[in-house]
Amino acid sequence: MTSRIDVLEPGETDDEEANRRLEEAREGWYGDSAFFGAMAHQPELLTQLMDTFDAFPASETIDTELLELMRLRVAEVHRCAYCATVRTQAVADDVAPREEAVFGEEIDADELSRREELAVRLADQMSEDPHRITDEFFDELRTVFSEEEIVELALFASIEVGLDRFSIALTLDTTDESPYPSGLEYPFDRSEVDQ
């Protein structure tokens, strides 16, 4: 399936900052520029959103690996082909041994630390139906996270939920020069990948 909107590559916009950010996305971030290339049609928003991403993690005790596990869980719940395919390059190798724990119908808590499990469960519940998050679950979160950290995790999950839906609506596909497969199908079906 092809993307519903042309994604811009580095050098294809008149905005120099957007071109620099697209190059940064292609060489770093996900190792693919399609996600940010779609946003590049609005260069100012692209720059502001990338600055927002750069703000995470803000807490000293939350790391990028934890956020990547949350991001992958959101992708799984939404069945977003693009988001389930690309990986945050800076932590891909560190997260790889645990990513199967966040894919599938149920979260495999045995493969995650308690902090990872709770953060992934928060991402899961925010993706499914945030109205169903209970006070008891927030009490569980408070056993391992501070109020500041819970706010950070909830904000990150919220951003990921929205951006997954952005990717799905545009049926984003990977770029030809990325290391990922292209021709992604929506909705994403992990069982087809494993065959």
Buried (B, 14 or more C-beta within 10 A) or exposed (E): EEBEBEBBBBEEBEBEEBBEBBBBBBEEBBBBBBBBBBBBBBBEEBBEBBEEBEEBBEBEEBEBBBBBBBBBBBBBBBBBBBBBBBBBBEBBEEBEEBBEBBBEEEBBBEBBEEBBBBBBBBBBBBBEEEEEBEEEBBEBBEEBBEEEBBEBBBBBBBBBBEBBBBBBEBBBBBBEEBEBEBEBEBEBEBEEEEE
